[in-house]
């Protein structure tokens, strides 16, 4: 599941997502646009927080 889809499904906005993942809102915006992808450690943290809904392969399609 893409980050945008997860945010919509869980009704989580950018600010809440950033706080939940421990990053800035700018980082989340870059992920959503596909400008950047999280580092492996952050991907693992996101996978854990989202209970596996977002996994490492989901970042390949982000921003398209």
C-alpha positions in Angstrom: 0.0 0.0 0.0 1.3 3.4 -0.9 1.8 6.0 1.9 -0.9 8.3 0.4 -3.4 5.4 0.3 -2.6 4.5 3.9 -3.0 8.1 5.0 -6.4 8.2 3.3 -7.5 4.9 4.7 -6.5 5.8 8.2 -7.7 9.4 7.9 -4.2 10.6 8.9 -3.0 14.0 7.7 0.6 15.0 6.9 1.3 16.6 10.3 0.0 13.5 12.2 2.0 11.2 9.9 5.2 13.1 10.4 4.7 13.1 14.2 3.9 9.3 14.2 7.0 8.5 12.2 9.2 11.0 14.0 10.1 13.1 10.9 9.4 16.5 9.6 6.3 17.3 7.5 8.7 18.2 4.7 10.1 14.6 4.7 6.5 13.2 4.4 5.8 15.7 1.6 8.9 14.6 -0.3 7.9 10.9 0.1 4.4 11.6 -1.2 5.8 13.4 -4.2 8.3 10.7 -4.9 11.2 13.1 -4.5 12.8 10.9 -1.9 12.2 7.5 -0.3 12.9 6.7 3.3 16.2 5.0 4.3 16.0 1.3 5.2 15.8 2.0 9.0 12.9 4.4 8.5 11.1 1.9 6.1 11.3 -0.7 8.9 9.9 1.8 11.4 7.1 2.7 9.0 6.3 -1.0 8.3 6.1 -1.6 12.1 4.0 1.4 12.8 1.6 0.6 10.0 1.5 -3.0 11.0 2.9 -4.1 7.6 0.4 -2.1 5.5 3.4 -0.2 3.9 6.4 -2.4 3.1 9.7 -1.8 1.3 8.4 -2.4 -2.2 5.6 0.1 -1.8 8.0 3.0 -2.1 8.9 2.1 -5.7 5.6 3.3 -7.0 5.2 6.3 -4.7 4.9 9.7 -6.4 3.6 8.3 -9.7 
